Amino acid sequence: MRFIDYYKILGVDKNASESDIKKAYRKLARKYHPDLNPNDKEAEKKFKEINEANEVLSHPENRKKYDKYGKDWQHSEAFEEAQRQQQSQRGHYQSSSGRFSEEDFSDFFSSMFGGGDGFRSSHGHGQPKFRGQDYNAELQLELEDVYKTHKRTLTIDGKNIRLTIPAGVRNGQIIKIKGYGGEGINGGPKGDLHIKFSINNHSKFKRDHNNLYTDLDLDLYTAVLGGEVIIDTFDGKLKLKVKPETQNDTKVKLKGKGFPVYKKEGEFGDLYVTYHIKTPTNLSEKEKALFEELAKLR
């Protein structure tokens, strides 16, 4: 049987406290976690060894047995007697035909703390289960796409996923779909699917959180005399009243006509419209004469 020094695996000495073991485990588990080392077999093997070591050393009773038999366990009559007792209680011992290969877990761990199909130790610790790898995906959308809640079908790892995209999703926002990641190991839970939204904006609106901003050209005559103009919005056409003597770069606020607030049904930001007055060109002689008359009146 292969002996593994669990203290060495975690980088702690035999007198390490429970707190020291916990800190060492967390640091190494983060470093070698499959999510951070995709398709890295060595990191995956190291991650399993770290979890195996933690399974033993973080439980006082397990650690006590390891400290007692670990160094000379192959020659320990007491440990062999414990094996014979386990065999007698269960009829047969299955460590050599267990579902884990030597790559996955050491023989020492399997024989002492539970190995073989369906075998569990008397301490209630079965074969460790590992959560599946998380998947990451990016979804490209247009700004008008996320003005209203809608459904999309995504194909992830050969599977079609019907996804409801809430109105008001922001560029760069990430949502998690639980259980749609990689398969777990040894019956562990599936990983999650993280979808990042990349929202393109080819519209005439600028979005700032829940507010929208746009510019509108206004002819000189409407600006001076007042009137009505029509603007296009994501929710259809909108009629605006223009006050007489409106100045260039005047900004008007249309309350509640902006972008929907994420996951708050019926709530919207505001729409800000900036008027840009266009000076008429290619004037006729008559128009020039009229402007001259106006200039004299002023």
Secondary structure, DSSP 8 states (H G I E B T S, - for coil): -----HHHHHT--TT--HHHHHHHHHHHHHHH-TTTSTT-HHHHHHHHHHHHHHHHHTSHHHHHHHHHHTTTGGG-HHHHHHHHHHHHHHSS--GGG-SS-TTTS-HHHHHHH--STT---TTS--S--B----EEEEEEEEGGGGSS-EEEEEEETTEEEEEEE-TT--TT-EEEETT-SS--BTT-----EEEEEEEE--SS-EEETTEEEEEEEEEHHHHHH-EEEEEEETTEEEEEEE-TT--TT-EEEETT-S-B-TT-TT-B--EEEEEEEE---S--HHHHHHHHHHHHH-
